[in-house]
């Protein structure tokens, strides 16, 4: 999916963040706009906000760096619960997810701002 969505400009998290950063005039604004651009499409508020996945997007960059780690964490915690034969600890999982998500919102790593690849070719290759 990451490869497919990377073929379209409208599905690039780098384009979204880059467009927000164009408005920044100072380094302080760069940090502020970057954080807000990331938060608006993920948490929509503080880590404990109740609007979970309110602005959920299947965008290149988000799939691999935001959603995939959440799924990895879920599967890992679920496997651990099965191995130790104890119920899945939803509270501990939620706390861990909140930390993981917030960590992404405060990062400043760049993402591509131009599409790469051809969706049809990628889809044909993966049949």
Residue pairs with C-beta under 8 A, 6 or more apart in sequence:
1 58
1 63
2 60
2 63
2 64
3 117
3 122
4 119
4 122
4 123
5 11
5 12
5 58
5 59
5 60
5 63
6 12
6 60
6 112
6 115
6 116
6 117
7 115
7 116
7 117
7 118
7 119
7 122
8 115
8 119
9 15
9 114
9 115
11 57
11 58
11 59
11 60
12 59
12 60
12 61
12 111
12 112
12 113
12 114
12 115
13 41
13 57
13 59
13 60
13 61
13 62
13 111
14 60
14 61
14 110
14 111
14 112
14 113
15 113
16 37
16 41
16 59
17 34
17 37
17 38
17 111
18 113
19 37
20 33
20 34
20 36
20 37
21 30
21 33
21 34
21 37
23 29
23 33
24 30
24 32
24 33
31 108
34 108
35 105
35 106
38 104
38 105
38 106
38 107
39 45
39 105
40 55
41 55
41 57
41 59
41 62
42 55
42 62
42 66
42 101
42 104
42 105
43 49
43 51
43 101
43 102
43 105
44 51
44 54
44 55
45 51
47 98
47 99
47 101
47 102
48 98
60 111
60 112
61 111
61 112
65 104
65 109
66 101
66 104
69 100
70 97
70 100
70 101
73 93
73 96
73 97
73 100
74 93
74 97
77 88
77 89
77 92
77 93
77 96
78 88
81 87
81 88
81 89
